[in-house]
Amino acid sequence: MPPLSRNLFRGVFLRLIVIPLIVAQIGLHCSSGVADAAENLGPFFERDFPFFQTAVDLSPESLSKVSKRQIVVRGILLPQADGSTVLFDQELLRLAAWWQPPEGQPPVTLLSMAQNSYSEPHRKTGQECPKATAVPLQTTAFAPGIGASLAQLAQDPRPEQAGFECGRGPLSNKDWHFDGIEMLSGKTVLQYRYDQIIVREWYSSSGAGLQRTVEIAPHSEPVVLALAQSTSANWSIGSDSHAESASLSIHAGNTESSFLIDSQNLAAVLPPSATLQTYTFIYSSSSRTIPPTTLTNTSSQQGARRWPKTITTKIQANSVQSNGLALDKIPLPLENPWARRVRPCDVAFLSANRAAIVTFDGDVWLVEGFENQTLEEVKWQRFASGLNEPMSIAAVHGTLQVYTRNGIVRLHDRSGNGEADWYENFSDQWIQSSSTRAFPLDMVMTKDGSAYVTQGGLFTANKPGSIFAGAITRILPDGRSSEVFATRTREAYVTVHPKTGLVTATDQQGNFIPSSVCYVVSKGDSFGFGEEKPQKLTPPLTWIPHTEDNSCASQVWLDGEGMGPLSGQLMHLSYGRGVPFLISPDLDAPIPQGAVIPMPLPTEIPLLHGRMHPSGNSVYVTGFQIYDSRTATNWGLGRIRITGEPLPFPIKARSCKDGVLLTFANPLDPRSVKPEGIYASEWNYKRSKEYGSPRFNKKGKPGSDPLAVGQVLLSQDGCTVFVHLPGLEPVMQLAIEHEFKLKNGTPAKGSVYFTIHQPHVIALEANGFPGVDLNLSVPVVREKKRIPPSVSEGKELSQKMGCIACHSTDGSSEGKTGPTWFGLFGKDRIFTDGSNETANEFYIRTSILEPEKRIVKGFQPGMASYKGILNDDQIDSLILYIRTLK
């Protein structure tokens, strides 16, 4: 990887270091074996792109109170030709600051998650927001930038948020609204509204100062525009439309406007007018005035493409082929003429042939070639950039809609040149947290044009300070209003059934979330994350053992007929393991409950999103990693499809009063369906403010209970197995391990995990089991065969249990949140409380069973207890393995 210093924004164009172009011809072919192209990686802030959305902390260094920090949560950086930078506050509609970054430095410190990890993909960040890399030459008050009076421009009317939260959301949508960003020939125009009056402004800068041009539609009352703030001295106003403080001089280029001042703030009064008016204001750090050079061209023009090159990547068909499933990997354009990082978050289809890929780095790429079922190659072309950590994208009636920290942005190509030039602020009607972990995780559209969005709720001390933090929020079709649909998730992804409108969501293990989980979500639900004593806790559809999926991502309904026996099912994606699952809901139960079925397809992609191809014959998956994942790759794009070979795993599973039903797509060998092929066990979790939960047996002790298995029967069509579990009671997790064979001899070995809120009656005869007499069962409890402790077993367990997602075995720390295991045994450990201990057998065992008892210095709590999950032999195996890592 290049040093972080290479990830710099080169301000003044004439002294920019030219990033070497990789190719100089259209149709560049990317090698599918390229992993990074790091030697050609360009800066996060590209030298020739006119804007970048980002949060910026403008607080004085002396301000320590978090709730009072002056953070522009939805900021827009506008680099100028002389190397200076303008920051516009999208929420308060103000020119927030103007500064000159030091030569060779970016406009802001690279502290947001995308910026911080850009050159080093696993580099994490804390809770600090980016800061200006120089003391601003000019700022305005932390208040509206436009209004009816100077008093209105001196105080922020938005309510403060409690706790760590520093975001406040936009101003009242009734009186203020940010419309978007338009890129025209030679300038970037910001458009917003005050009292339904359209205002457009743009900037140009030279070594002499900054020119701000404001264009305002006809208005019948005076409009007051914030210009600057001075905290060191009062303003003085001259008779020639000139104002200055000790450090700043402002010249109005129009005699029609006039100045207003209070002790610190300077504003301009724009008088009523029946016609469109244009005003210019010149900012200078000296008292010298600058003749205005107004730019008047505001019409959209057909222009040359900013990114004319296309990149072709060759498809790696059948990269993974396993158990009737296949993954075709689609190489990313990692080698591109702009030396741009490409970390895909999500995909949206504009047609069967054309899709859009959004990256965490703020880009949108258009990709063609998906219509061909054989999928030999695809062509990439950049369409948009500058977005603030986008993680979701959708196509709404042919228009791309991207979910970012700055809001939902709709991308338009007004000029028709194949690139976005109007970045419409479709909706920002919720509070976006300033926390670096408040990711804009997911966005899904509904039939009526609404959108459900989720924002990460993981903050310092687990104390979200806004109702939107960790919430599932519904954005109404007009984009101008929103409602909180459900609350208190940790890092939720949301899915809506395309026909029924059923809302489901996934979440990650945390406090009051004892294990990975899938919910059916109704309006008003609350899930408890970040609370001390929740008033209510919504029950899940199904818990998912943390060992199976330690980090849930999105789900996708397989609503196309081309997925064969999987059509109509709910596919669940694991970021932590890079594998898909099936969620089998039982909505007929008194309380919705369900089962989770692992699908044996190791994609090695840190999966985040999956979307159905319009043909209905495949699911396209995307993902990248910064935080812990067991996957071997850092990012990827692929297509999951069925091969036509038998599927040796259940495709549906239901529990009932007397046992469980496992349905396969292909007939089973009747000789393999017998009680000896089943091992059943169950356990509960504890929903508490502690991180995660051990497994508890019926007596409340760590561990699980084996269950007696009675008859194991095969249905008349040979596809469904009934497992009789006499006396089955409600339980948070029921595990059924099965070992059958398909009729063609293919092994059908795996596990299914159920959550049972209330066992209910299912008619066995209607499911293909006529004449069953359960009284004939002879229930038998089968114990698992003991596996003696060994180094090899410890190594296998470290992978199966997900230990290697957080702990490296080679001494590295990249992508890991826990201490390395390399050289651990016998080493002195220093803890956050200042105490120390030698890492011996006792220490390692205690760390596995009570991980939050003492935290190693330099690390944070975040590991759940493995009480009841690992037995003594397994812990001994892990200790034996760790001892060898030296």
N, C-alpha and C positions, 0 to 999 in steps of 0.2 A: 504494500500500500504506500502511496505517496505521503509525505508528511502533511500535517494539517495545514501548514503554511501555504501549500499549493491551492488549498480550497479558499481562495480569496477573490473578492470582487475588485477588479482593477478600475478605479474610478475614472480618471481622465483618459479619454479615448486615445490621445496621441502618445501616452506613455504606457498603454496597455501591452502586456506580453501576449503575442499572438499565439493562440492555441493551435498546435499543428493539426492540420486536417488529415484525416485518415485516408480519404480518397478524394478524388476530384472529378468523379464521373457519376452520373445517375445510374442506379441499379447496382449499388454496392452489394456484394454477397458476404454475409457474415459466416465465419466458421462456426459450426455448431459446437466445437470444442472449446470456444473461448469462455473462460469463467468470469473474467472481470474486466479486462482491458484497462487495468488501473494505471498503466504507464501513460495512457492518453487521457486520463480523466480530467475534465475541465472543472472550473470553479462552480460552486453551487449557484452563486449569483452570476449569470452569464452577462458578459460585457455589453452585449448589443440588444438585450431585451428590455423594454421600456418600463415594466413594473413588476413588483413582487409583493404578494400578500404575506404578511407575517405579523406576529405580536412583537411589540417593542416596549421595553420598560424605560420610561423617561423619568423615573423617580430620582431625586437627589440622593447621593450616597448617604447623606445624614438621616434619611427617612427610613426608620427601621420597622415601623408598624405596618404589618402586611396589608391590613384592610385599607390603609391610606395610600398605598403605592399607586403611582400614576402609570398604569399599564394600558397601553393602546392595544387591546386584545385583538381587534380586527383592524390592523394597520395595512396601508398600501405604501410601499417604498417606490419612489419615482426618481431613478438616477438621472442626473443632469449631465449635459455635455462637458461641463468643466470639472466633473468629478464630484460635485456636491450631491446631496441626497435630500429630497423632500419626503416627509412622512405625512400622509393624510389619514385621518381617523374616520373610518367608515361609519362608526356608530354615532359619533358626535358631529359628523359633517364639518370637520375643521382641518385647516392646515396645522397639524400638531407641532411640527418642528422642521427645522432646516439646518443641516450641518455639513461640514467638509471632512470626510474621513481622511485619516492620515494616508500618505502615499503607500500603496501596496497592501492596504487593509480593506476588508469588506465594509459595507455601510453599518452593519450591526455585528455584534459578537455572535458567533455561531453556536447558539444554545438551544434552539428548538430541536425536537427529535430528528426531523428530517435533515436539518442543517448539520447537526452535530455528528450524525452517522454517515453523512454523504461520502466522505473520503475513507472512513473506517466503518464499514457496515455494521459492526457489532458494538460500536461505541455508544454508550447510553448517556442520558442526561439526567440532571437533577430537576429541581423545581424552578430554577432560575430562567427567566425569559431573556431573549436577546436584548442587548442594550446598544444604544448609539455608540459608535467607536470614536466619537469626538463630542465635546461639549457643544450643544446646539447653539447656532448663531441667533436663532429666533425660535420662540415657542408661543403657544396660545394657552389660555386658561383651560383647565380640565373641565370643560363645559361646552354647551352647544356652540358651533361655529357660525350659526346664522339664526336670526330671530327678529323680534319686533323692537327690542330695546337693548341697551348696553347691560342693564341689570340681568336680563335673561341670559346674556352671554358670559356671566360671571360666576354662575353656580350650576353644578351638575344636578338636574332634577331627578335623575334616576335613583332609586333606593339602593343603599349599600347592601352588600351580601355578607352573610355571616361567615366566620371561620376563615379558612385559607382562600376561599373564592375571591378573586379580584375582578372577574367579569361582571358587567352590569347589563349587557344587552343593548340593543339600539334604542334611540329616542322613540317617543310615542309615534306609532305609525300613522296616527291621524294627522300630525303636523309636520313630520319629517320622514324622509325616506331616501336611502341611497339607491339609485337606479342601476349604476354599473360603470364600466370602464370601456371606452371606445378608442381604438387605435386608428388614427388617420395618418395621412402622409405628413411626416415631420413632427407629430405630437401625439400625446396620449391625453385624452379628455375624460375628466371625471364628471358624471352627471348625477345630480340629486335634486330633491324637491323640498321646498319649505312652503307650507300653506298652499300646496298644489301649484306653486310657482316653480318652473323648471330652471335650474341653475346649472351651468356648465363651466368648468374651469380647467386651465392647463398652465404649465410652467415652462419657462426656459431660463437658462442660467449661463452666465459668462464669468470671467474672472472679476468683473466689476460688481456683480450682484445677481439677485434672483428676480425675474419678472413673473408675476402672477396675473394671469388674465382671467377675468370673470365675465361670463355672458349670462344675462338674466332675462327671462321672458317678461312680457308686459305684466305690470302689477299696479294695483291701485293705492297701496299703502307703502310708506317707506320701509325698506329692508335694511337691517343692520348686520354687517359682516365683520366677524372677528379678524383682526389683522395680526396682533402681536401682544406679548405680555412682557413686562419688565419688572423684575423683583428687586432690582438694585436702586432705581431712582424713578421719579415721575417723568411722564412724557411732556415734551414741549411741542407746541404746534405753531408752524409758521404760516404766514399769509399766502404762501404760494403752494398750497396743498402738500405741505411737507411736514413730517413729524419725526422726532428723534428722541432717543433715550441716551443713556451713557454709552451704550454699545451698539445701537441699531438705528439706522436711518431708513425711513419709508417715504417714498414719493408717489403721490397719486397722479396718474397720467391723464385724468379726466377732471375738469373743473366742476362737473356736475355733482361729484361726490364730495362729502365733507367728513371730517374726523370727529369722533367722540372719544373722550378719555375718562377713566376714573383713576384711582391712585396707581394702578398697575396695568390696566388693560387699555388697548387702543383698538378702535373699531371704525369702520367706514359706514356712512349712511348712504344707501343707494336710493335716490328719490323715486317717487312714482313715475311710471312711464307707460304710454299707450303702445310703445313699440319695443322691439328687442334692443337691449343696450349692452355695450361691451365696456368694461372698465379694466384698467391696468394698474398694478401696484408694484413698485420697484423696491426691493429690500436690499440694503447694503450695510456692511459692517462699518462703513465710514460715513461721514456727514455729507459726502459728495452725492449729488443727485445724478440720476442716469436717465437720459432721454428714452422715452418709451418706444418700443419696437413691436407694436401690437401684431399678433398673428391673427388673421381674420378668416382663414380657410377652415371651415368647420364641416364641410360636406364629405361624405364617404366617397372614396375614389378607388377604382380598380388599381391595385398596386402589385408590384412584384412580390413573389413569395419570399417569405423570410427564410424558409427551410425548403428549398427546391428539390433536394436529393431524396430519393427513395432507397430503401434498404430491403433486400430480399434475404429471407432466411429459409433454409432447407429443413423440412420436417423430419424428425426422428420417429418414424412409425414404430409402434410396438416396443417403445423403450422399456416398458414394463408390461408383461403379459402373465396373468396369474388368475387361476380359478374362474375362468370364463369372462374375465375383465381385461381391458387393455388400456394403457396410457400412452398416448402419442405426445411426445414433447415438442413444443414449438419454440425453437431458440429465439431469444430476444435480440434486438439490434444493439448489442453491447458495444460493438464497434460501429460508430456513427460519426458523420462529419462534424458534429458539435461536441464530441468527446463527453457525451451526456450519460450519466448514470440512469439505468432503466430498472426500477424496482416495481413490478406490477402489483397493483392492489385489487383491481376489479376489471371486468369486461362487460360491455353492453353491445348488443347486436342492433345495427341499423337495418340490416337485411340478412338474408341467409349467407351472403358472400362477404359482407362488410361489417366490421366491428370496431369498437373504440376501446383502447386500453388506457386506464389512468394509472399514473405512477405516484408513489409517495413523494417523489421529488418535484411534483407540481406540474407534470406534463400530461398531455393527452395525445396519443398516437392513433391514427386511423390505420387499420390493417385490412387488407383485401386478400381473398383467396380461400375463405372458409367454406364456400358452397360445395367444393369438390369433396366427395366422400373419401377419396383416396388421400387428399390433403398432402400434396407433395412439397409445396412451398407457399409462403405468404409474403406480401409486400407491405412495408411499413412506411408511414409518412407522418411527420409531426404536424399536429393541428393546433395545439394551444400550449401555453406554459404560464409560469408565474403564480400558480395556485397554491394555497396554504395547506399543506399536508393533506391532500385529498385522499380518501380511502374507498369511495364508492362512486359508481357512475351508472346512469340509466339513460335509455333513449325514450323520450316522450314525444310521440307523434313526429318522429324524425329529428327532434332537437336533443342534443346531448345535455344532460343535467348532471352536475358534479357536486358531491357533498364535501365541503371543505370547512376548515375552522372559520373562515370568513362568511360562511353561509352556503346556501345552495346556489350555485352559479350555473346559469344556462349559457351555452356557447353558440354564437351565431356567426355565420360567414356572410356579412352584408355585401361585401365587395364581390363575392363570387370567385375569389382566387384560390379557394381550397383551404383557407386557414381562418381560424376564429379572429374576428376583429371587434366584436361586441360581446363583452363579458357581463351579461345581465345578472344583477343581484336579484334572483327570483324570490329568495326568502332568507332573511336573517332574524326572524321573529322568535328568537329564544336566546337565552344567555349562554354564551360560549365561555367556558372556564379558561383562565390563563394557565392552568396547570399543564405541564408538558405531557401528562398521561391522559389528558381529556381528549382522546382521539375522536374524530368524527368517524365512528366505526362502520356504521352500516346505514343504507338507505334502500327502501324497497317501495315500489309503486303499487297502488291499488287500482281497481277497475274504475273508480270514480275520479281518478286523478290526484288523490291524496298521496302523501308520502309518509312513511314511518321512518324516523331517523333515531339513531342511538348515539349517545356521547359517553365516553369512558368516565367512570365514576371513581377511579382509583386515585386518591389524593394523599397528601401528607397526613399522617395519623388517621387515615381512613375517615375523614370528616368532610364529605361534600358540602359545599356552602351554598348551593343553588338547587332549586327543585329540578333543574334540567340536567344536573350532573348525575350520571348514572341512570338517566330516565330514558324511556321509550316515548318519543314525542311524535304526535301526528301533525303534519303540516297540511293545511287545507288546500284545495285545488287552486285557489287564487294566489297562494304564496304569501298573503298578507296577514295571516293569522295562524296560530298554532295552539295545541292543547297538550298538556302532559297526559299521556295515556296510562303509563305505569312507571313506578319509581323504584329506586334503591337497588339497582343492579351494579355489578362490579365492572365488567367489560362485555356488554351484551351485544349480540348480533340478532337481527330480527328477520322473520320470514312471514309472508302472507300467502295463503293458498290462493292461486289465481282464479278459482271458481267460487269457493265458499267464503273466502275472506277470513278464514281461521288464521289467527295470529299466533305464531310460536316464536320462542326466543331461546338462545343458549346463553350460558354464562360460565365464568371460571370460578374455581374454588377460592373462597375468601371467608370473611366473617359472616356468619349466618348462612353461608353457602358451603356446606361441609364437603361437597365433592362437585365435580363437573355436573352440568345439569341442562335439561331441556324443559321449558315451560310451555303450556298453553296460556296465553296472556289475554286477560279481559281488562276492560277499562277500570282503573282504580286499584289494580293489583300493586302490591309492594313486596319486595324480596329481601329487605332487611340489611343490605350491605351498608356499613358505615354507621349503623345505629347502635346505641347502648341497650335499649329495651324496646324492640319493635312492638307496635300496637297490634300488628297482624303480619303473618308470613304466608304468602301464597304457596300452596303445595305444588310440587313440580309434576310435570307429566311423567318424567323418569329421571332418576339420578343416574349418573354414568360413573363407574369406578374411576378414580383418579389415575389408577395404574393403566387404564385403557385409553383415556384421553385426559391429559393433564392441562390442556388449554384448548377450549372449544372455539370454533370460528362459526362461519355462516352455515345455513342449511338451504337446500333447494328442492322444490317439489319436482319430481320427474314426471311432468305432465305430458310428455310426448310419447306417442305410440312406438317410436323407434327404439325405446329402451327395453322392449320385449317384456319379460316377466317382472322387470323392475318398474315398469310404467305405473304411475300413480303413487309411487312410494316417496317417502321423505328421506333425502340423503343429507347426512350430517358430516361436516368436515372438521378434521382435527388439525389445528395449527401445531400442536405439540408433537404429534407423531407423524403427520403427513399422510394419514390414511382416512378413507371414508367409512362411514357407518350408515346403517339404516335405522331410522326411528320408526317404530311400529306403534301408533297411537291406538288406544282403546277409548273411544269417546262415548261408548255406550255404558261404561262403568258409572256408578253413582258419582264418583269424583274422577275426572279424566286421569287416566294412568296409561302406562305404556311400557315398552321394552326397547332396548338398544341392541343392535346386532352388528358386530364388527364385520367389515367387508375386507377380505384379505387382498389388498392391493397397495403395496408400499410405494407411494408416488415419489418419496424423498423431496417433495415440495412442501414448504411451510404454508399449508393451505389457509387462505383467508376467505376467498369468495368462490362460489360456483354458480354458473348461469347456464340455463338450457339453451342449446342451439335452436333457432327457429324451426328447423326440420324435426326436432324432437328425438333425434337419434344419438345425441351425445351431450355431455356436460363439460363445459370449459371451466377450468379451475386456474386461479392465480394465487400468488402469495410471495412474500419475502419475509425475512426475519431480522430483527434486532435483538429481541429478548429470546429467552431460552426456548429452543426447539430441538427435538432429537433428529431432525432431518439432516441429510448430508449436504444439501445445497442451500445457498443463501436466498435464492429467488427462483421463480419459474412460472411458466405458462404451459398448460397441457390440456389434452382432451381425453376424458374418460368415456369409454363406450363398452358395450358388450361384444363378445367375439362370436357368439353362437355356440360356444362350447358349454357344457353343463355348468351350472352354478352350484358349487358344493357347500352352500351356506343357506340358512333360512332366509326367506324374503319377507316373512310376516311372523309375528309372535304375539300371543295373547295369554293372559292368565285367567283363571276362572276359579270357582269355589273348590274344585277338586283337583286342580293341577294346572298345567300349561299346555298350550298347543303351539307346535313349531311347524310352519308350512314351508316346504321347499318348492323350487321351480321344477325340479325333475324328480321322477319316481325314485324311491329308495329301495335298496335290497332288503326284502322282509327279514332275511336271516340276520341282518345286522341290527335290527330294531329290537332291543332287549334291555332289561333293567341294568345289566352289567355295563351297558354303554352310556350310562348316565351317572353323573355325580352332581348332587344338589347341595347348595349351602345358602345360608342367609345371614344378614347382619343389618344393624341399624347405624345411623350416624347421629351426632348431637349437633343441633343447630344452635350455635352460641356465638358470642363475640370473638371467640378464639379463631385463629386462622385454620380453616379446614376442620377435620375431625378424624379421630381414630375410628376403627370399626368396633362395634360393640355387639356382644351376643345377647341372648334374651335375658340373662341375669345382670346385664349392665356392665359386664367385664369386657376388657379388650379381647377381641377375637370374633369368630363367626361360629355358627351352629350348622353341622351337617344335617340334612333332612332325610327322612326315610322315604324311599322311592318304592311305589307299588307297581302296578301294571304299566308297561310301556307298549302302546298299541299303534299300529299303522292304519291309516284311513283306507277306504275302499279304492281310492284312486292312487294310492301309494305315495302321496306327496305330503301328508300331514301326520305328525307324530303327536300322540297324546301321552303326556307323562303324568301319572297319578301321584299326587303328593297329598296324602291323607292329612286332614287337619290344617290345611294351609291357612295362615292368618295374615293380617296386614303386616307388611314389612317394607323397610325403605329400599333394601336391595336383596333380590333373590338372584342367585347365579346358577345357571344350568349349563354344565359342561357336557357336551355330547360327543360321541364317537360312533358314527354310522358309516355306511357306504351307499353311494348311489347304485342304481341298478346296473350301471355299466362298470362298476368296480371302483369308481373314483372315491377316495376317502372323503367323508363329510364330517370333519372334526372341527369343533370350535366351541364358542361360549355365547350365551344370550343372557342379558341382564334385565330383570324386571323391577319395577316399582309397583307395589300393591297397596293402594289406600284402603280398598274394601273389596274382598273377593266377591264375585257375583256369578250367578248361574249362567252357564252357556250350554245350550242343548247339544250334547255330543252327537246325537243321531243326525241333526241338521248339518253337522260338520264332517259327516262321513264315517261315523262310528255307531252303527245301529247295534242295539242289543247288548250294550256293555253293562256288565254286572261288577260294580266296584267292590262289592263284598268279597269277591274272589281274590282281591289283592293280598299279597303277603309282604307288607312293607319291610324294607331292609335298609339300614343305615350303612353306607359304604364309606370307609375311611380311605383317604388318599395314601398312596405308597410313600413312605419316608424317603427323602433324598438326603444322603449323608453330606455334611459340609465339605466343600471343596473349592479350590481357586476357580475352576472352570464354571461351577455353579454360581459363584459370586459374580463373575464377569457377565454371565448371562442374565442374572438378576438385575445388575446395574443398568442393563439395556432395557429389559422388560419393565422394570419399575420406573424408568424415566430418570434415574439418577444422573445419567450422562448429559441430560438436557441442561442441568445447572452446575455440575461439577466436572471439570476436565480431568483426564487421566494422564496428561502429558505436561502439566505445569502451565498451560496457557490459560488466559482469562477471557479471551475474546468470545463474546456471546454467552458468557456464563454469569449468573448472579450469585453463585455460591463459591466457597474456597475450592481450590484444586485438590484432588486426592493424591497428586504426584508428590512423593516425599512427605506425605502427611504423617505416617505412622512414626511415633517416637519424637515428633517435633513439638516444641513448646508452643502452645496456642495462647494468644493474648486476647482478652475479651473486652467488650465495650465498657464494662464496669471497672476495668483496670486489673482484674485478676488474671491469673494464668493457670494452665494445666497442660500436662504432657498428653499427647494424643496416643493413648494406649487402648487396649480392648474395651475397658470400662468407658472411656471418653467417647469412643465411636458408637458403642451401643446406646449410651445415653443420648447422643446427638441424633440418633435415628428415632428413638422413642420419645424424646422430649426436646425437639429441635429448637424451641424458643426459650429454653431454660437459661442458656447463656449464648450470646451472639458474638461471633468472632469480630474483632475490631476491623472496621473498614467495610462491613457487610450489614445488610438490613434483614429484619425478620421476614419470613415469607415461605417457610417450609412447613408442611403439615406433618403431624405425627404419623409414624408407620406402626403404631400400636394396633394389634389385631390384624394387621395386614401381613407383616413378616413374622414368621415363627422363629424360635431360637436357632434352629439349624440354618435358616436362611440368613439371619444376622451374622452367624458365625462364618458363613460362606463369604459374605460381603467383607468382613474383617480380614479373612484370609486373602481375598483379592487385593484389598487396599494395601496390605503389608507388602505385596509384590511390586507395588508401583513406586519404584525408586531408581 
